[in-house]
Structure formats: C-alpha cells, structure tokens
C-alpha cells in the first residue's frame, strides 16, 4: 500500500505536466476518490481488478474502515493496488466552499481528483467509484476492445450502470424513478496533456480531448443499498449541494423498484432518434444508452446475483 506524506497532499497543486504522458506504460489504470467507502469498496476492487492493470485509490478523511480494508487488500494485490491518504479537508462538490475554491487548491475536490489521475501509470485511464460492482462479461469485452486498439483511442468510451435499490418491503431491483446511472460521466480515455479535471461551481468537470461515445452498461450501482443511501458524503447538514438534498428527498419519497423486464417497458418512444437526428451530446448519450439496453439488456438473474453481497 502506497503512503503519501502529509506535506505531499497538504501542499499539492495540480499541473498538467504531472500527468507524465511520456512516462506512461501500455495498459489501463483505474482511479478512485473515496470518503467512507467501506460498505462496498472491497467488492468494487475485486470485481474490477481482473480487467485493469492497476487501481489507484485516494481516500480523504475517512471515519470508517476504508483505510484498514485498503491496507489488507494492498498486501494481497501488491503494486496493482496503490492507496494514498489525501490529507486536507476537501469541500464537498456543490457546497459553497467548493464553488469558491480554486481548482488547484489542496481543499478542492478538483485538485484531489487530479491528484488521483496523476498517480495512475498507464496510457488509458478510467474513473470508478467505491460503489461500482463490475459487470464481468461486459467490462471484459470493453477492456478487450481497448487492448486490441493498442491503447490508442479515437473516442472517449463512456459506459453506464444500473441503479440497484431496496424498496420499503425489502425487495431489490432497479430503482423505478431512475433505473440508469451515468450518461457520460464514467469513461475510458487515453491520457493526454489535455485530459484532466476542471472546476464547475457544482461539481468537478472533466476536460475531454476526444468526442464521447456510449459503449455499454458495465456496472451495478450500489449507492442506494448503503445504509445512508449514498448521501452521507454530501454534507447536506452543513450546507452541501441543494441539488443532492432534493435528490435525497425524491428518493425517500419513491423507493419503488422494477425488474429489468419492466424497465424495458419504460423505454421512451423516440429512442431511435439518436441514430437519425443530430442531437446535443448529452441527449445523444442518453438515447444511445437506452438503445444499448434494449438491444442487449443485463438480465434479472444477473441483477439478483449482484445484490447478494
């Protein structure tokens, strides 16, 4: 397990040169920013490790068992799993502090994110979260495509997940109100001097060097299976992003779940427009996500297996 010194993270300020493009190796590096991810981080690591060459984890002010889990897994996976303790207090995305903090400040989530990216070693990188359980076959096909291209990507390869949730009766399924997660915010990309995180008043944005294209569903999103439904890190009581407060209220008011067969019946009637009309990138990615789901959906059996953690 790698250890960052207090001085390294307390004063770290990202520069694009930190990406060390010339020193990167052929391969795929995953990186993760974590705060209190103990619920599912081990399952996430184990499900992704067969498909990538390394996983870099940067954890910040955890009060749960995350550091101990990472130390134990570091002994198992060796240099393929490298964890760094990012020391400064980081403002939650969407908070007033985040909105006013410069992107290269040690207290900015943007800077923490770039610290994580800069610690990866390979030519292609991918951001994952501590509650992403990989869909083994689909992720294997996607990474095989990247390796067949010798890690030279003409596009940024976006992928999405299925939101798993438990209704008030304890049944697990896809969240009825929002069955899909990710419409361009999780992706494989070739690391270049232009690929890094930039500031947005509500969150960290990403500067892409190449156009985005949707590829497939690649993970089960376990956020809503956490005891706090995944809202604990949003600092809602301390004035965090009001958008997440609204999302929490909406979720608590409607926790219905669906089978994936029922999700298919929710498809928008104009889903094929993505193939024939020029659309804004975000709208096209969302419709392409539906098209992929309808053409090759994960199964309800796979969903139930994923929920047995």
C-alpha positions in Angstrom: 0.0 0.0 0.0 1.4 3.4 -1.0 1.6 6.1 1.5 1.6 9.8 0.7 3.3 12.1 3.1 1.3 14.9 4.8 3.4 17.5 3.1 2.8 15.9 -0.3 -1.0 16.3 -0.2 -1.3 19.3 2.0 0.5 21.4 -0.5 -0.2 19.6 -3.7 -1.4 21.8 -6.6 -2.0 20.0 -9.9 -0.2 20.9 -13.1 -0.9 19.2 -16.4 2.8 18.2 -16.5 2.1 15.9 -13.5 0.3 13.5 -15.9 3.8 12.5 -17.2 2.5 11.4 -20.6 5.9 10.2 -21.9 6.4 8.0 -18.8 3.2 6.1 -19.1 3.0 2.4 -19.9 0.7 0.5 -22.3 -2.3 -0.6 -20.2 -5.4 0.5 -18.3 -5.2 2.3 -14.9 -8.4 2.8 -12.8 -8.6 5.5 -10.2 -11.0 6.2 -7.4 -11.7 9.1 -5.0 -13.1 7.8 -1.7 -14.6 9.0 1.5 -16.1 6.4 3.8 -16.5 3.7 1.2 -16.2 0.7 3.5 -19.7 -0.8 2.5 -18.7 -1.9 -1.0 -15.1 -0.9 -1.7 -13.7 -4.4 -1.4 -16.3 -5.8 -3.8 -15.7 -3.0 -6.2 -11.9 -3.6 -6.1 -12.2 -7.3 -6.6 -14.7 -7.0 -9.4 -12.5 -4.6 -11.4 -9.1 -6.0 -10.7 -9.3 -8.7 -13.4 -9.9 -6.1 -16.1 -7.4 -3.3 -15.3 -3.6 -3.2 -14.7 -3.8 -1.1 -11.6 -6.3 0.6 -9.2 -5.2 3.9 -7.6 -7.3 5.0 -4.6 -7.1 8.4 -3.0 -9.1 8.5 0.3 -9.9 11.6 2.2 -10.9 12.0 5.9 -12.5 8.6 6.2 -14.0 7.8 9.6 -14.9 4.2 8.7 -12.9 1.0 7.9 -11.8 2.2 4.4 -8.1 2.6 5.3 -7.9 -0.7 7.0 -9.6 -2.5 4.1 -7.2 -0.9 1.7 -4.2 -1.9 3.8 -5.3 -5.5 3.9 -6.0 -5.7 0.1 -2.7 -3.9 -0.6 -1.0 -6.9 1.0 -2.9 -9.2 -1.4 -2.7 -7.3 -4.7 0.7 -5.7 -4.2 1.6 -2.8 -6.5 -1.5 -3.3 -8.6 -3.5 -1.6 -5.8 -2.0 1.7 -4.6 -3.7 3.8 -2.0 -2.9 7.4 -0.9 -4.2 9.3 2.0 -5.1 12.8 0.8 -4.8 14.9 3.9 -6.6 18.2 3.6 -10.2 18.8 4.3 -11.9 18.9 0.9 -15.1 20.8 0.3 -18.0 18.6 -0.9 -18.9 19.1 -4.5 -21.8 21.6 -4.8 -21.1 23.3 -1.5 -20.4 27.0 -1.2 -16.8 26.1 -0.3 -16.4 24.1 -3.5 -17.9 26.8 -5.6 -15.4 29.4 -4.4 -12.3 27.2 -4.1 -9.7 27.4 -7.0 -9.4 24.2 -8.9 -5.7 23.7 -7.9 -6.3 24.3 -4.2 -5.5 21.4 -1.9 -9.0 21.8 -0.5 -10.7 21.5 -3.9 -12.3 18.2 -4.9 -11.0 19.0 -8.4 -7.4 19.0 -7.2 -7.9 15.8 -5.3 -9.3 14.2 -8.4 -6.3 15.3 -10.5 -4.0 14.1 -7.8 -5.6 10.6 -8.2 -5.4 10.8 -12.0 -1.8 11.9 -11.9 -0.9 8.8 -9.7 -2.0 6.4 -12.5 0.7 4.8 -14.6 -0.9 3.7 -17.8 -1.8 5.2 -21.2 -5.6 4.6 -20.7 -7.4 5.6 -17.5 -10.9 5.1 -16.1 -12.6 6.7 -13.1 -14.6 4.3 -10.9 -16.5 4.9 -7.6 -16.4 2.8 -4.5 -20.0 1.5 -5.1 -19.5 0.2 -8.6 -19.7 -3.6 -8.9 -18.4 -4.5 -12.3 -20.5 -6.5 -14.8 -17.8 -9.0 -15.5 -18.5 -10.0 -19.1 -19.4 -6.6 -20.4 -16.4 -4.9 -18.8 -14.2 -7.7 -20.1 -15.4 -7.0 -23.7 -14.9 -3.3 -23.3 -11.3 -3.6 -22.0 -10.5 -6.2 -24.7 -11.6 -3.6 -27.3 -9.2 -1.1 -25.7 -6.3 -3.6 -25.6 -7.0 -4.6 -29.3 -6.6 -0.9 -30.2 -3.1 -0.9 -28.5 -4.5 1.7 -26.0 -4.9 4.3 -28.7 -8.5 5.6 -28.5 -10.1 7.7 -31.2 -13.1 8.4 -28.8 -13.8 8.7 -25.1 -15.6 5.4 -24.4 -18.5 6.1 -22.0 -20.3 3.5 -20.0 -23.2 3.4 -17.6 -24.6 1.4 -14.7 -27.9 0.1 -13.3 -29.1 1.7 -10.0 -29.9 -1.1 -7.6 -32.2 -0.2 -4.7 -34.3 -1.9 -1.9 -37.9 -0.8 -1.6 -39.6 -0.4 1.7 -40.7 -4.0 1.7 -37.0 -5.1 1.3 -37.3 -6.2 -2.4 -34.2 -5.4 -4.5 -34.5 -4.2 -8.1 -33.7 -1.4 -10.4 -34.8 2.0 -9.0 -38.0 2.8 -10.8 -37.6 6.5 -10.8 -34.0 6.4 -12.1 -33.0 2.9 -13.3 -29.8 4.1 -15.1 -26.8 6.0 -13.8 -24.1 7.7 -15.8 -24.6 9.5 -19.1 -21.1 10.4 -20.0 -19.5 10.9 -16.6 -17.8 7.5 -16.4 -15.5 6.6 -19.3 -12.2 5.1 -20.6 -9.9 7.8 -22.1 -6.4 8.0 -23.5 -4.4 10.2 -21.1 -3.1 13.3 -22.9 -1.9 16.7 -21.7 -5.5 18.0 -22.2 -7.3 15.3 -20.1 -7.9 16.4 -16.6 -10.5 17.7 -14.2 -11.6 21.3 -14.2 -13.8 23.4 -12.0 -17.6 23.8 -12.1 -19.5 25.6 -9.4 -21.5 22.5 -8.6 -19.0 19.6 -9.2 -15.8 18.6 -10.8 -16.0 18.6 -14.6 -13.6 16.8 -16.9 -11.8 18.2 -19.9 -12.0 15.7 -22.7 -9.5 15.6 -25.6 -11.8 13.5 -27.8 -15.5 13.2 -28.5 -17.6 10.9 -26.3 -19.4 7.8 -27.5 -21.6 5.5 -25.5 -20.4 1.8 -25.4 -22.3 -0.3 -22.9 -23.5 -0.9 -19.3 -20.6 -2.0 -17.2 -21.5 -1.9 -13.5 -24.2 -2.3 -10.9 -24.5 0.9 -8.9 -24.8 0.0 -5.2 -25.2 3.6 -3.8 -28.8 3.2 -2.8 -28.0 -0.1 -1.0 -25.8 1.8 1.5 -27.3 2.5 5.0 -27.3 6.2 4.3 -28.4 5.6 0.6 -25.2 7.2 -0.5 -25.9 10.7 0.7 -23.7 10.7 3.7 -20.7 12.3 2.0 -22.7 15.2 0.6 -22.5 17.3 3.7 -26.2 18.1 3.4 -26.5 19.2 7.0 -23.5 21.5 6.6 -24.9 23.3 3.5 -23.9 20.9 0.8 -25.3 20.9 -2.7 -29.1 21.6 -2.5 -29.4 19.5 -5.6 -28.4 16.4 -3.6 -30.8 17.4 -0.8 -33.6 17.4 -3.4 -32.4 14.1 -4.8 -32.4 12.6 -1.3 -36.0 13.8 -0.8 -37.1 12.4 -4.1 -35.5 9.1 -3.4 -37.0 8.8 0.1 -40.5 9.6 -1.3 -40.3 7.0 -4.0 -38.2 3.9 -3.4 -40.1 1.6 -5.8 -38.0 -0.9 -7.7 -38.6 -2.7 -11.0 -37.4 -5.9 -12.7 -35.2 -5.2 -15.7 -38.0 -6.6 -17.9 -40.2 -3.9 -16.5 -37.5 -1.3 -17.2 -37.6 -2.3 -20.9 -41.2 -1.3 -21.0 -40.3 2.2 -19.8 -38.2 3.0 -22.9 -39.0 6.4 -24.4 -41.0 6.0 -27.7 -38.5 8.1 -29.6 -35.4 6.2 -28.6 -34.3 5.6 -32.2 -33.9 9.3 -32.8 -30.3 9.0 -31.6 -29.5 7.1 -34.8 -31.0 9.6 -37.3 -31.0 13.1 -35.8 -28.3 15.5 -34.8 -28.6 15.9 -31.0 -26.7 17.6 -28.2 -24.1 15.3 -26.9 -25.8 14.6 -23.5 -29.1 13.8 -25.2 -27.5 11.5 -27.7 -25.6 9.6 -25.0 -28.8 9.1 -23.0 -30.7 7.8 -26.0 -27.8 5.6 -27.1 -27.8 4.2 -23.5 -31.5 3.2 -24.0 -30.7 1.7 -27.4 -28.0 -0.4 -26.0 -30.2 -1.5 -23.1 -33.0 -2.6 -25.4 -30.6 -4.4 -27.8 -28.7 -6.2 -25.0 -30.0 -5.8 -21.5 -28.5 -7.3 -18.4 -30.8 -10.0 -17.0 -32.8 -10.1 -13.8 -30.8 -13.2 -12.8 -27.6 -11.2 -13.1 -29.2 -8.3 -11.1 -30.2 -10.6 -8.2 -26.7 -12.2 -8.2 -25.2 -8.8 -8.0 -27.3 -7.9 -5.0 -26.1 -10.9 -2.9 -23.1 -9.2 -1.4 
